[in-house]
């Protein structure tokens, strides 16, 4: 069962999630939101990389007011990230946020929750209800003898009820843990208990290497089961890397078409070319091409053509010689130093 086909449709700016709509990729700025220029510059880089929804922290009124200016200069929906202060949620909505992310349990009593929801309801701004394993309520930790997937789900549904009781159902649920297996189990349970769209991510996943591995496994398993309507790959690093990883995860699972898929062979004793450097340069080169093809980078002029047979285009080299390959057939030979230029020319001809 593809749960995402049956979740509620929620509108975030001009984008839709849920109801079988494409899984959208998010990231979060790491600039000071009130620094409009720096924030807009980073969002532009993220847009160029393929970011479809962006989240900005709103810790103070200056940040909330900056949303109005930021919104004028970007093309993707903006989500305001709120912690503790319900007034910041209201200010963010009033300044044009397309969605707010709150934890109803830490912004005050029912009267404050009512006020935030009323403001969101007036403007039909969705609310992302966020629950994190690091902030699970003590009574639920005691009930389940520790932080568990079951406790996370109960906490999330409790927060959802707080919003529902205010008469509003434009809700997205986020339920995150740095424990990959716990996160997977929590999403499996949650998907059977509600039909709100789910924002999926492995929180505090870590640096580029460990974060990508944890996210690929966690998001991969969850998404493969038909769960999840929007994702964020959380990495300690440049947010642009989150978008690259998110796109690759979705493409690998067949949930996203378009964009060039680069495959490359592992190095071995036969390799007589800077294959690692070449593969990285190719990966950078192809990012700007809106082509739905596979490009192979091979380090052996002997076996390269055969190994690249399943790719639309391929390059291989060794001992100073370079080969340009098309669907397994050699179409050009050239000096190894000209491989990248030859590939670019062939890609250009396909536009």
HELIX and SHEET records of a PDB file:
HELIX    1   1 UNK A    3  UNK A    6  5                                   4    
HELIX    2   2 UNK A   36  UNK A   49  1                                  14    
HELIX    3   3 UNK A   61  UNK A   72  1                                  12    
HELIX    4   4 UNK A   86  UNK A   94  1                                   9    
HELIX    5   5 UNK A  104  UNK A  106  5                                   3    
HELIX    6   6 UNK A  110  UNK A  123  1                                  14    
HELIX    7   7 UNK A  133  UNK A  135  5                                   3    
HELIX    8   8 UNK A  138  UNK A  143  1                                   6    
HELIX    9   9 UNK A  149  UNK A  164  1                                  16    
HELIX   10  10 UNK A  180  UNK A  193  1                                  14    
HELIX   11  11 UNK A  208  UNK A  224  1                                  17    
HELIX   12  12 UNK A  239  UNK A  252  1                                  14    
HELIX   13  13 UNK A  275  UNK A  286  1                                  12    
HELIX   14  14 UNK A  304  UNK A  307  1                                   4    
HELIX   15  15 UNK A  336  UNK A  338  5                                   3    
HELIX   16  16 UNK A  339  UNK A  349  1                                  11    
SHEET    1   A 2 UNK A  10  UNK A  12  0                                        
SHEET    2   A 2 UNK A  15  UNK A  17 -1                                        
SHEET    1   B 9 UNK A  24  UNK A  28  0                                        
SHEET    2   B 9 UNK A  53  UNK A  57  1                                        
SHEET    3   B 9 UNK A  77  UNK A  81  1                                        
SHEET    4   B 9 UNK A  99  UNK A 102  1                                        
SHEET    5   B 9 UNK A 126  UNK A 132  1                                        
SHEET    6   B 9 UNK A 171  UNK A 176  1                                        
SHEET    7   B 9 UNK A 197  UNK A 200  1                                        
SHEET    8   B 9 UNK A 230  UNK A 232  1                                        
SHEET    9   B 9 UNK A  24  UNK A  28  1                                        
SHEET    1   C 5 UNK A 261  UNK A 264  0                                        
SHEET    2   C 5 UNK A 294  UNK A 298  1                                        
SHEET    3   C 5 UNK A 313  UNK A 318  1                                        
SHEET    4   C 5 UNK A 321  UNK A 326 -1                                        
SHEET    5   C 5 UNK A 329  UNK A 335 -1                                        
END                                                                             
